[in-house]
Every structure is written in structure tokens, then in C-alpha cells.
Amino acid sequence: MITLYHAPRSRSSRIIWLLEELGVDYKIELVDILRGDGTGKPAPDSYKAINPLKKVPAIKVYNEIVTESAAICLYLTDSHQKVPLGPLPGHNNRAEYVRWLFFYAAAVEPAATARFQGWDKDKPTGFGALEDIEGAISEPLEKTPYMLGDEFSAADILYGSTIAFFKGSLFPQRKHYDDYLARVTARPAYARSQARDNG
Ligand SMILES: N[C@@H](CCC(=O)N[C@@H](CS)C(=O)NCC(=O)O)C(=O)O
């Protein structure tokens, strides 16, 4: 049984979507979080045993804990291949899959945070400019239905939720983003995840 540490309408909502896609048994443990708009309250210190940063999502599988959305996607898709949502080593698109997951954690998140906070006035080091990052994400979606081409994968859960959140603010409005979001959110697992989002 997988435990998902979750706060409604947060980055952990997409892990519910992934778990629903994979069709695995899981339970949700709700965690308080302090939200960007000042609402909510911090998780209790006891939650630091799960995530020392007190953030969601996190998962516990037996005695193993995984934090960070991209790492959770990789861990779950590598270990649940009955529904293949992430190519394994030696399979087509493995490199692209791993690259997009790490790109999210290493470039998208820090660049978006830097822009939100106004820290990226000088040339950003380490992760690159938000415009270049957005351009790199937009490119495959202009040509193919999903991030890895014709196959839906967990990368689409990560990027679909990110595009939905940033479109019209940090990311520009693009017709192919609208088409992509319509495609991925039409999936039954997405609807099920919405229904479970409050726990
Ligand atoms: N890099 C993390 C970010 C996680 C994160 O920032 N989660 C927010 C919710 S959307 C959170 O838990 N915030 C509470 C806090 O920062 O105290 C990931 O991708 O999983």
C-alpha cells in the first residue's frame, strides 16, 4: 500500500492523478501546508520525518520515502509497469523521459520561483532563462500530442499540471497548450483524481 502525503489543490494533486492512472492501491494522508497566498498553516514538525522541508507531495512505500514530484513520478512508473507510463532503461524514449523529469526539477521549478520572486533580473545561472525553458517545453507539444511523442506518460502529468498552472502568467497562452490540456484532462484518471483531491 502506498501512502501519499497530500494537500488539496497543490503539487501533490498530480500524484493522485498518476496513482489513478497506474490503478494502484493508495491511501491519502492530508498534510497542512502554508500556501503562497498566506493561507493554511505549516505542517507539524513530526512531518519532517517524511519531508525535512515540510512540503508535499511525498510518498511512503513500505519503509521507503520519496519526496519531489519528479522523483516520485520516476519511482512510481519504474516500479509499476502493468500500466506503462514511463519507459524503462533500454526502451525507446527512456532518455527523453528521464531528461524531462529532471528538467522539471532542475530548470522549471527554480526558474519559475526566481521569476515569481523577482530574483532573475540578472542572467540566471544554473538553470537558464524562463523564456528558454518555456520554449523548450512548447516545442515538442507543437509537433506531437505528448511530451514523448505519441505516448502519454507521467511526464505529461508533470508538464500538464505545470502548464495549466502557469499558462497566461509565467507561460504565454498558446493554442497547442490549450489542445494539450484538453487532451490530457479528458482522461478518466484525471477526473477520478479531481474527485479525490480533498482526501
Ligand atoms: N520541488 C517540490 C516542491 C514542493 C512544494 O513546494 N510543495 C508545496 C505545495 S504546492 C508545499 O508543500 N508548500 C508548503 C511549504 O513550502 O511549507 C516538488 O516538486 O515536489
The ligand as a Tripos MOL2 file, in Angstrom:
@<TRIPOS>MOLECULE
LIG
   20    19     1     0     0
SMALL
NO_CHARGES

@<TRIPOS>ATOM
      1 N1         10.0720   20.7310   -5.5850 N.3       1 LIG1
      2 C1          8.9040   20.2330   -4.8870 C.3       1 LIG1
      3 C2          8.0520   21.3980   -4.4780 C.3       1 LIG1
      4 C3          7.0110   21.0080   -3.4750 C.3       1 LIG1
      5 C4          6.2500   22.2190   -2.9360 C.2       1 LIG1
      6 O1          6.7240   23.3520   -2.9930 O.2       1 LIG1
      7 N2          5.0390   21.9520   -2.4320 N.am      1 LIG1
      8 C5          4.2450   22.9960   -1.8350 C.3       1 LIG1
      9 C6          2.7800   22.7690   -2.1810 C.3       1 LIG1
     10 S1          2.4010   23.1400   -3.8510 S.3       1 LIG1
     11 C7          4.3610   22.9140   -0.3160 C.2       1 LIG1
     12 O2          4.3340   21.8430    0.2430 O.2       1 LIG1
     13 N3          4.4620   24.0600    0.3460 N.am      1 LIG1
     14 C8          4.4820   24.1430    1.7600 C.3       1 LIG1
     15 C9          5.6960   24.8420    2.2940 C.2       1 LIG1
     16 O3          6.5370   25.2690    1.4990 O.co2     1 LIG1
     17 O4          5.7950   24.9440    3.5020 O.co2     1 LIG1
     18 C10         8.1500   19.2530   -5.7690 C.2       1 LIG1
     19 O5          8.1640   19.4180   -6.9910 O.co2     1 LIG1
     20 O6          7.5580   18.3020   -5.2750 O.co2     1 LIG1
@<TRIPOS>BOND
     1     1     2 1
     2     2     3 1
     3     2    18 1
     4     3     4 1
     5     4     5 1
     6     5     6 2
     7     5     7 1
     8     7     8 1
     9     8     9 1
    10     8    11 1
    11     9    10 1
    12    11    12 2
    13    11    13 1
    14    13    14 1
    15    14    15 1
    16    15    16 2
    17    15    17 1
    18    18    19 2
    19    18    20 1
@<TRIPOS>SUBSTRUCTURE
     1 LIG1         1 GROUP 0 **** ****
